[in-house]
Amino acid sequence: MTIKESQDKIVEDFSLFEEWSDKYEHIIQMGEDLPEMDPKYKVDENLIRGCQSKVWLHVDFKDGLLHFTADSDAQITKGLVALVISAVSGHTPADIADTELYFINEIGLTGHLSQTRAGGLASMVKQIKLYALGYKVQQAQKN
């Protein structure tokens, strides 16, 4: 599935919920379903700066693809990071770096988050993009 297809699926999934309370519950459930992060990755260098809660993000580069794992000490934040990585994990650095994550606005997420949570979400996306850009440059230098 491409990143665009993943984003379209997220938009479709969220369109099934009429109330924002149901959408929040879905986000929290995504966090609960997020695979457990290895404790060795819960280190300061994996903390995302700009988040009110603690959010750890780790990336593995394998077979030309980036695979993200994450965790947070807050339920809704863990769900938000799970939502974002569900769209991008398992794709090439170039695809991740060059793709706009439009689903965030399409599902109305930023308009329903507190300013601090919206800022934290933006920090998550920024960190993912920075990882992708770094690996994209690294790959280009090898070629």
C-alpha positions as CSV (number, residue, x, y, z in Angstrom):
1,M,0.0,0.0,0.0
2,T,1.4,3.4,-0.9
3,I,1.5,6.3,1.6
4,K,-1.4,7.9,-0.4
5,E,-3.4,4.8,-0.1
6,S,-2.7,4.6,3.6
7,Q,-3.8,8.2,4.1
8,D,-7.0,7.6,2.1
9,K,-7.7,4.6,4.2
10,I,-7.3,6.6,7.4
11,V,-9.6,9.3,6.0
12,E,-12.2,6.6,5.1
13,D,-11.9,5.0,8.5
14,F,-12.4,8.3,10.3
15,S,-15.4,9.2,8.1
16,L,-17.3,6.3,9.8
17,F,-17.4,8.2,13.0
18,E,-19.8,11.1,13.4
19,E,-18.8,12.3,16.8
20,W,-15.3,13.5,17.8
21,S,-15.6,11.5,21.0
22,D,-15.7,8.4,18.8
23,K,-12.7,9.6,16.8
24,Y,-10.8,10.1,20.0
25,E,-11.6,6.6,21.2
26,H,-10.4,5.3,17.8
27,I,-7.1,7.2,18.2
28,I,-6.7,5.9,21.8
29,Q,-7.4,2.3,20.5
30,M,-4.7,2.7,17.9
31,G,-2.3,3.6,20.6
32,E,-3.3,0.6,22.6
33,D,-2.8,-1.6,19.5
34,L,0.7,-0.1,18.9
35,P,3.3,-2.9,19.2
36,E,5.4,-2.6,22.4
37,M,8.5,-0.5,22.0
38,D,11.7,-2.2,23.1
39,P,12.7,-0.4,26.4
40,K,16.3,0.1,25.0
41,Y,14.8,2.7,22.6
42,K,13.2,4.7,25.3
43,V,16.2,7.0,25.6
44,D,16.5,10.8,25.5
45,E,17.9,10.8,22.0
46,N,14.6,9.2,20.8
47,L,12.4,11.8,22.6
48,I,10.5,14.1,20.3
49,R,11.1,17.7,21.3
50,G,8.0,19.9,21.3
51,C,5.6,17.4,22.7
52,Q,3.9,18.1,26.0
53,S,4.0,14.3,26.8
54,K,7.0,12.1,26.4
55,V,7.0,10.6,23.0
56,W,9.8,8.2,21.9
57,L,10.3,7.6,18.2
58,H,12.8,5.0,16.8
59,V,13.5,4.3,13.2
60,D,15.1,1.2,11.6
61,F,16.4,1.2,8.0
62,K,16.0,-2.2,6.5
63,D,16.0,-3.3,2.8
64,G,15.6,0.3,1.7
65,L,12.6,1.0,3.9
66,L,12.1,2.9,7.1
67,H,10.3,1.2,9.9
68,F,9.1,3.3,12.9
69,T,8.3,2.2,16.4
70,A,7.0,4.6,19.0
71,D,5.6,5.0,22.5
72,S,4.3,7.7,24.8
73,D,3.4,8.2,28.4
74,A,0.0,9.6,27.4
75,Q,-2.8,7.6,25.8
76,I,-4.0,10.2,23.3
77,T,-0.4,11.0,22.3
78,K,0.4,7.4,21.9
79,G,-2.6,7.1,19.6
80,L,-1.5,10.1,17.6
81,V,2.0,8.8,17.0
82,A,0.5,5.4,16.1
83,L,-1.8,7.1,13.6
84,V,1.1,9.0,11.9
85,I,3.5,6.0,11.7
86,S,0.7,3.8,10.4
87,A,0.7,6.0,7.3
88,V,4.5,6.1,6.7
89,S,6.2,3.1,8.2
90,G,7.5,0.6,5.7
91,H,8.1,3.1,2.9
92,T,11.3,4.5,1.3
93,P,13.0,7.5,2.7
94,A,12.2,9.4,-0.5
95,D,8.5,8.5,-0.4
96,I,8.2,9.7,3.2
97,A,10.3,12.8,2.7
98,D,8.4,13.9,-0.4
99,T,4.8,13.1,0.7
100,E,2.5,15.6,2.3
101,L,0.6,14.1,5.2
102,Y,-2.8,15.5,4.2
103,F,-4.9,13.1,6.2
104,I,-4.2,15.1,9.4
105,N,-6.2,18.1,8.0
106,E,-8.7,15.9,6.1
107,I,-9.9,14.2,9.2
108,G,-10.0,17.5,11.1
109,L,-7.5,16.5,13.6
110,T,-5.7,19.7,14.2
111,G,-8.9,21.6,14.7
112,H,-9.9,19.2,17.5
113,L,-6.7,19.1,19.4
114,S,-5.5,21.5,22.1
115,Q,-2.8,23.9,20.9
116,T,-0.1,21.9,22.8
117,R,-1.3,18.6,21.3
118,A,-1.4,20.0,17.8
119,G,2.1,21.3,18.3
120,G,3.2,17.9,19.5
121,L,1.7,16.3,16.5
122,A,3.5,18.7,14.2
123,S,6.8,17.9,16.0
124,M,6.1,14.1,15.4
125,V,5.6,14.7,11.7
126,K,8.7,17.0,11.6
127,Q,10.9,14.3,13.2
128,I,9.6,11.6,10.9
129,K,10.4,13.8,7.9
130,L,13.9,14.6,9.3
131,Y,14.6,10.9,9.6
132,A,13.4,10.3,6.1
133,L,15.4,13.2,4.7
134,G,18.5,12.1,6.4
135,Y,18.2,8.6,5.0
136,K,17.3,9.9,1.6
137,V,20.5,12.0,1.5
138,Q,22.5,9.1,2.8
139,Q,21.2,6.9,0.0
140,A,21.9,9.5,-2.7
141,Q,25.5,9.8,-1.5
142,K,26.0,6.0,-1.9
143,N,24.8,6.1,-5.5
